Amino acid sequence: MNPIMQKSGLSVVGLLVAGGCALGPAAIAQASAPAQAAPTSSNQTNRSGERVLGFDYQAQPNFYYCGPAATRMALSAQGKALPQDDVAKLLGTTESGTASALDITRVLNTLTGDRYRTTEISDPVARPDQVDQLRHDVRAAVDAGRPVVANIKGTAVDMSGNPHSYEGGHYVTLVGYRDGGDTIRVADPANPALGEYWMGLPKVANWIAERGYSS
């Protein structure tokens, strides 16, 4: 057994989804419908320190497809428009969710040419050096045209004051930054009502705490 994969019966050191993905009310309402692309993204921009990648937003079509949806959004920014079902098969996604950020990295590398690596934030609260590392990794990835896929858990509040709660675990795609990387653009497959939102870097890092991200 991979030593980084075993922490308890419910979660894995930094990387395993505990209980699959969650859906917000808006996503539950459309969970039986095919995932639809939303026109929320624009081409890559770079103005006033803001950089956001163009990609195809897609909501997850059921409660356990957050991993495939987040991965598919990251792939779309790199010219790979696979159906979510195809991505799910590559990830090994089941009704328990997508097992690990390691699987996200594996599939992204298979389809994009070994550009990604997995980083774990092993502590319950992200240390300052881990926050700095996330800033560096998001900036480097976005500058290279490569969205980041993050395995998150718990509740975090975005810059508009909206809470986003995924106590059972979730995957989101980090598609941009501003303020030198102190603010991160999040594409959330479980929340098509918002689609994308800005969140402070430390909050994103603490959302990932005890899990990992692919950058």
C-alpha positions as CSV (number, residue, x, y, z in Angstrom):
1,M,0.0,0.0,0.0
2,N,1.2,3.4,-0.8
3,P,2.2,5.0,2.6
4,I,0.8,8.4,1.6
5,M,-2.6,6.9,0.9
6,Q,-3.5,5.6,4.4
7,K,-4.6,7.8,7.2
8,S,-7.8,6.5,8.6
9,G,-10.8,4.5,7.5
10,L,-12.4,7.6,6.0
11,S,-9.6,9.8,4.6
12,V,-6.1,9.5,3.3
13,V,-3.1,11.7,4.1
14,G,-3.9,14.8,2.2
15,L,-5.2,13.0,-0.8
16,L,-8.2,10.8,-0.6
17,V,-11.8,12.0,-0.9
18,A,-13.7,11.1,2.2
19,G,-17.2,10.2,1.1
20,G,-17.1,11.5,-2.4
21,C,-18.3,14.8,-3.8
22,A,-21.0,17.1,-2.6
23,L,-23.5,19.1,-4.6
24,G,-24.9,22.5,-3.9
25,P,-28.7,23.1,-4.3
26,A,-28.3,24.4,-7.8
27,A,-26.3,21.4,-8.9
28,I,-28.7,19.0,-7.3
29,A,-31.5,20.4,-9.3
30,Q,-29.7,19.6,-12.6
31,A,-27.9,16.5,-11.5
32,S,-29.9,14.3,-13.8
33,A,-29.1,16.4,-16.8
34,P,-25.9,16.1,-19.0
35,A,-23.1,18.4,-18.0
36,Q,-23.4,21.7,-19.9
37,A,-20.7,24.2,-20.7
38,A,-21.4,27.6,-19.3
39,P,-20.2,30.8,-21.1
40,T,-18.5,32.1,-17.9
41,S,-14.9,31.9,-19.1
42,S,-13.1,34.2,-21.4
43,N,-9.8,33.9,-23.2
44,Q,-6.6,34.2,-21.1
45,T,-6.3,37.7,-19.8
46,N,-3.5,39.6,-18.1
47,R,-4.4,43.0,-16.8
48,S,-3.8,44.9,-13.6
49,G,-2.0,41.8,-12.2
50,E,-5.0,39.6,-13.0
51,R,-4.5,36.4,-15.0
52,V,-7.4,34.0,-15.7
53,L,-7.3,31.1,-18.1
54,G,-9.9,30.5,-20.8
55,F,-11.6,27.1,-20.3
56,D,-15.0,25.3,-20.7
57,Y,-16.9,25.4,-17.4
58,Q,-18.9,22.2,-16.7
59,A,-21.1,21.3,-13.8
60,Q,-20.8,17.8,-12.4
61,P,-23.9,15.8,-13.5
62,N,-24.2,13.8,-10.3
63,F,-23.0,13.8,-6.7
64,Y,-19.7,11.9,-7.3
65,Y,-18.3,13.4,-10.5
66,C,-16.6,16.4,-9.0
67,G,-13.2,14.8,-9.8
68,P,-14.0,14.2,-13.5
69,A,-15.6,17.6,-13.9
70,A,-12.7,19.5,-12.3
71,T,-10.2,17.5,-14.3
72,R,-12.2,18.0,-17.5
73,M,-12.2,21.8,-16.9
74,A,-8.4,21.8,-16.5
75,L,-8.0,19.7,-19.7
76,S,-10.3,22.1,-21.7
77,A,-7.9,25.0,-21.1
78,Q,-5.2,22.9,-22.8
79,G,-7.3,21.9,-25.8
80,K,-8.5,18.6,-24.5
81,A,-12.3,18.5,-24.6
82,L,-13.1,14.9,-23.4
83,P,-16.5,13.9,-22.1
84,Q,-16.7,13.7,-18.3
85,D,-17.6,10.0,-18.6
86,D,-14.3,9.3,-20.4
87,V,-12.4,11.3,-17.8
88,A,-14.2,9.4,-15.0
89,K,-13.1,6.0,-16.5
90,L,-9.5,7.1,-16.7
91,L,-9.7,8.4,-13.1
92,G,-11.3,5.2,-11.8
93,T,-14.2,7.3,-10.4
94,T,-17.0,5.4,-8.6
95,E,-20.0,6.4,-6.5
96,S,-17.5,6.9,-3.7
97,G,-15.8,9.6,-5.7
98,T,-12.3,9.9,-7.1
99,A,-9.9,8.3,-4.8
100,S,-6.9,10.7,-4.8
101,A,-5.2,13.8,-6.2
102,L,-2.6,11.3,-7.3
103,D,-5.2,9.9,-9.8
104,I,-5.9,13.5,-11.0
105,T,-2.2,14.0,-11.6
106,R,-1.8,10.7,-13.3
107,V,-4.6,11.4,-15.8
108,L,-3.6,15.0,-16.4
109,N,-0.1,13.8,-17.2
110,T,-1.3,11.0,-19.5
111,L,-3.3,13.5,-21.5
112,T,-1.0,16.6,-21.4
113,G,2.5,15.1,-21.4
114,D,3.8,14.9,-17.9
115,R,3.3,18.6,-17.0
116,Y,1.7,18.0,-13.6
117,R,2.9,17.0,-10.1
118,T,1.0,16.4,-6.8
119,T,1.7,18.5,-3.8
120,E,0.3,17.6,-0.4
121,I,-0.6,20.0,2.4
122,S,-0.3,17.5,5.2
123,D,-1.1,19.7,8.2
124,P,-4.7,20.4,9.5
125,V,-4.0,24.1,8.9
126,A,-1.7,25.2,6.1
127,R,1.7,26.5,7.3
128,P,3.0,29.8,5.9
129,D,5.5,28.0,3.8
130,Q,2.7,25.8,2.4
131,V,0.6,28.9,1.6
132,D,3.6,30.4,-0.2
133,Q,4.2,27.1,-2.1
134,L,0.6,27.1,-3.3
135,R,0.9,30.7,-4.5
136,H,4.0,29.8,-6.4
137,D,2.5,26.7,-7.9
138,V,-0.7,28.4,-9.0
139,R,1.1,31.3,-10.6
140,A,3.6,29.0,-12.4
141,A,0.8,26.7,-13.6
142,V,-1.5,29.4,-14.7
143,D,1.3,31.4,-16.4
144,A,2.0,28.1,-18.3
145,G,-1.6,27.8,-19.4
146,R,-2.3,24.9,-16.9
147,P,-5.2,25.1,-14.4
148,V,-4.6,23.5,-11.0
149,V,-7.0,20.8,-9.6
150,A,-7.4,20.9,-5.8
151,N,-8.8,18.3,-3.5
152,I,-10.6,20.2,-0.8
153,K,-12.7,19.6,2.3
154,G,-14.7,21.8,4.7
155,T,-16.1,25.3,4.5
156,A,-14.5,28.4,3.0
157,V,-15.9,31.8,2.2
158,D,-15.2,33.6,-1.1
159,M,-14.4,37.3,-1.6
160,S,-18.0,38.1,-2.0
161,G,-18.9,36.6,1.4
162,N,-20.5,33.4,0.0
163,P,-19.7,30.2,2.0
164,H,-18.8,27.0,0.1
165,S,-19.2,23.9,2.2
166,Y,-18.0,20.4,1.3
167,E,-17.6,18.5,4.5
168,G,-17.4,15.1,2.6
169,G,-14.6,16.2,0.3
170,H,-14.7,17.8,-3.2
171,Y,-12.5,18.8,-6.2
172,V,-12.3,22.3,-7.7
173,T,-10.2,23.8,-10.5
174,L,-8.0,26.8,-9.8
175,V,-8.0,28.8,-13.1
176,G,-6.5,32.2,-12.3
177,Y,-5.0,34.6,-9.8
178,R,-4.7,38.3,-9.0
179,D,-2.9,40.5,-6.4
180,G,0.3,38.6,-7.1
181,G,-1.3,35.3,-6.3
182,D,-2.9,36.4,-3.0
183,T,-6.4,35.9,-4.5
184,I,-7.3,32.7,-6.5
185,R,-10.0,32.2,-9.1
186,V,-11.9,29.0,-8.3
187,A,-14.1,27.1,-10.8
188,D,-16.5,25.0,-8.8
189,P,-18.3,22.1,-10.6
190,A,-20.8,21.7,-7.8
191,N,-22.0,25.3,-8.0
192,P,-23.1,26.3,-11.5
193,A,-25.2,29.2,-10.1
194,L,-21.9,30.9,-9.4
195,G,-19.6,28.8,-11.6
196,E,-16.5,30.8,-10.7
197,Y,-15.5,32.9,-7.7
198,W,-12.5,34.6,-6.2
199,M,-11.1,33.4,-2.8
200,G,-8.2,34.5,-0.7
201,L,-5.1,32.4,-1.0
202,P,-4.8,31.3,2.7
203,K,-8.5,30.2,2.6
204,V,-7.8,28.1,-0.4
205,A,-4.7,26.6,1.2
206,N,-6.6,25.7,4.4
207,W,-9.4,24.2,2.2
208,I,-6.8,21.9,0.8
209,A,-5.2,21.1,4.2
210,E,-4.8,17.4,4.9
211,R,-5.3,16.8,1.1
212,G,-3.4,17.7,-2.0
213,Y,-3.5,19.4,-5.4
214,S,-2.2,18.8,-8.9
215,S,-0.3,21.7,-10.5
